[in-house]
Amino acid sequence: MGEKELHELINGCINQDRKCQKELYKAFYGFAMAICLRYAGNRDEAAEVMNRGFLKVLTHISTYNETQPFKPWIGRIMINTSIDFYRSKLKLAYTEDIDEADDISGGDLPDKNLNYEDLLKMVQVLPQGYRTVFNLFAIEGYSHEEIAVMLHINIGTSKSNLHKARQKLKAMILTTDGAANNTNYPNDTNYTPMAAINKVDKPGVFLNKDNRE
């Protein structure tokens, strides 16, 4: 979609033109659904969260600054809506600080042959707390300080959840002969994961430490 067409749709949505609202929804459906699927436990939950997010998009679209890219703006709304949707569940999930986390042994792991879709399917079966912190840190690019503020948790708790998420992901890789064919993963994630990843350029980023920790 060209910039001119996008701005016409945005202006139409500001004027509450139903046709423009429908077209905007269709244009960003895949992008928004991919984000929500990462945080949701299944496609039905993701669809509910996404629709809530689009309602916020259309309600607050007049606040969008047209000098800024639109996709990150709508993406941030989907992320925040996902966090809000699961906040009550997440309270029960954040119980450990980093001092209680088990050590992860170093060394190479058999993750080089995994593609993004395999990794994202693994991410979707993580416990909700681990999944949310992992998504925010490894995929969205937020720091632990930012995540702590967003989720109302301690920085150490954010680090612990990321640590545990990576530990579980590595265990899945080590115990799986073929991640893409593992029947323990949800079979309803038939979306294009690359649409949701804009800060990750190689699988190692998902699992390995980096200098932001």
Summary of the structure (lengths in Angstrom):
residues: 213
radius of gyration: 18.1
end to end distance: 37.4
largest distance: 56.9
contacts: 604
relative contact order: 0.13
helix: 66%
strand: 0%
